[in-house]
Each structure stands twice: as structure tokens, then as C-alpha cells.
Amino acid sequence: MNQCSDLLLLQLVPKNRIAAVTYLARAGADAIFPGAERGIAVNYGTPEDIIRYRPDLILAGEFSTPVTRRLAREVGAPIVEVKGASTFDDIRASVRQVGAAVGAPARAEAIVRRMDAQLADLAARPRKPVRVVAWDGGDSVPGRDTLPNRIIEAAGAVNIAAGPGRTYTTYDVERLLVAAPEALISGGDARPLRQQDEARHRVLRRAYAGRRITYADVTWTCGLPQSVDSAVALRRALDALPPRAKP
């Protein structure tokens, strides 16, 4: 009943063991492993869904509603609440938690080992840090204690928004130009958003031509094994940046 925990579940058990996934899991699955959710029923997090599917286990986010809890008791299904992740340790914990809950601890450990190997490979190949910011417009920008910042650091970059005590902050065009990051990182969500108008400002298009890096939104918002894949992809993109033009 939660996009992030459902995307973990899809990697841990075969489809025939999954009664339903949240409708939100479709877009996330399409971004990182297309077709993984195909053929599985979809739920909308309603009481009717719990009654209809009568699952043996309910995976939910850490803030399950009282109604969900009550109905879970009525159908005799325990709830496993998976916390949001802001570190790679959090991701390891979530993978192991879900793996234990669904009887797939060995599969969970294999996923964790793959993650750790990728992180170790990045750490073994240090690079000159590149100053970046995850920015789609003047709205919220991830700072220090966030999963996006951990991904940026693992890739060998420096998040200019990661100041002391900052979880999220804001950057308008003027502030961004003054800070002068070497690259802009933005989500790959194709939906038109008003804040993206600012991100398409002609001054930014000129200043950051060839220096914009995109990522799959779900791997930066959900604590998933693929969040480490995003760090690997970001490293490749950083290595491929063209030389910075002189002002």
C-alpha cells in the first residue's frame, strides 16, 4: 500500500505471491524495471481493497492510518511499516525488513551485497569533486540529511545545498547563478510543472548547456537498491561533463 515498499517487494518475491500493489507502483516500476508489476492487481489504499484481497501481510509506509490498522486486525493480516530512507544504511535496513517479513532473507542479503559492492567500487575510485545541486526550479532543494545528498556524495560530487542544519532549502535563478554549481541535477518526471518554467530560464539554458544531468525521480525519493544505481549513473554523467566554458 506504499510505492516505496511495493517496489522493494517486487524485487523480493515472485508475482504470484503478491495480491496487489499500490497504483503508484506502476510509474515507479516503469522507471527502474519496466514490466515488473505487469499482471498484478492494483490497489488504491482503501478499506475496500483490504477486504477484497484479504492479504496475509500488508506492507505500508511508516504512517499507516488507524482505519488501515483496524481493518488489518479484522482480516488477520499483520502490518509491516517500512520507514522512509535518508541514508544507505536505511536502505539496507528496509531491504532486510521486507525480506524477513516475506520469507526471503537470502534474496534480501544478495541485494544488500550488490549495493555494498557498488558503493565500494565508487569509493575505490575517488574523483575531483564537482559542485552540483539537485534543482528543478525555485522550489524545495535537498540539503544535507537527505537521500539525494547521500547519492550525490557517493557519486563523488559536492551538494552546494548541503549546509549545516539544512534538510531542504530553496534556490531561485539569481541565487543559483551566484552559487554557480558546475552542473544541475534534475528529475526525469515528464509531467509539466509550474516550477519547471524557472528551470527553463534562457540564462540557465545558456549557462548550463550540456551540464544538466537527469535522474529517475523514484530512486531519489524512495530508499531502493536502485538508489545506488543512481549514484553509479551520476558518476558516469559527471565524468562525461564537458569542460566549463569561461565566462
Secondary structure as UniProt FT lines:
FT   HELIX           3..9
FT   TURN            10..12
FT   HELIX           15..17
FT   STRAND          21..22
FT   TURN            23..24
FT   HELIX           25..32
FT   TURN            34..39
FT   STRAND          42..43
FT   HELIX           47..53
FT   STRAND          58..61
FT   TURN            62..63
FT   HELIX           66..75
FT   STRAND          79..82
FT   HELIX           88..101
FT   TURN            102..103
FT   HELIX           105..123
FT   STRAND          130..134
FT   STRAND          140..142
FT   TURN            144..145
FT   HELIX           147..154
FT   TURN            155..156
FT   STRAND          157..159
FT   TURN            160..161
FT   TURN            164..165
FT   STRAND          168..170
FT   HELIX           173..179
FT   STRAND          183..187
FT   HELIX           195..199
FT   HELIX           202..207
FT   TURN            208..210
FT   STRAND          212..215
FT   HELIX           217..221
FT   HELIX           226..239
//
